[in-house]
Amino acid sequence: MIIIENLPIQPEAGVPAYEYICDKCHQSFSLHISYAQYGHVAAACPHCGSEKVTRRIGKVRVSRSDDSRMQQFTDLADERKMEDIDKNPAEIGRMMRQMSQESGAEMGEEFNEVVDRLEHGQTSADLENDLPDPE
Ligand SMILES: [Zn+2]
């Protein structure tokens, strides 16, 4: 899961810095304002004084919590669409295994079984029929 973090650039600095880009002179700058001030203080460009400024996205991070790891695979599956899985389950299986290995996450028995079955060419329908219902 990719999270666009609408959070300060330097949270460790005490007062967060928010990055802006000026719509008028196109210079970027950062403002040090507190959470409480944010949204109440008009940001103005220090270069030309214009208040037409656009907040820049601070940074993009990939969430590393265990729950969201599984979410990454789910998102990936959504992106590829279920019909793609059915067209080429072996490829999806390899991709999921590779992601799992790269992340170093222990995905659990069921995940490994799903990957294994995909790699052997089973479709999502096969998987649904075979996997036990969650209790
Ligand atoms: Zn400006």
Boltz pocket constraint, residues with backbone or C-beta under 6 A from the ligand:
constraints:
  - pocket:
      binder: B
      contacts: [[A, 22], [A, 23], [A, 24], [A, 25], [A, 26], [A, 27], [A, 45], [A, 46], [A, 47], [A, 48], [A, 49], [A, 50]]
      max_distance: 6.0
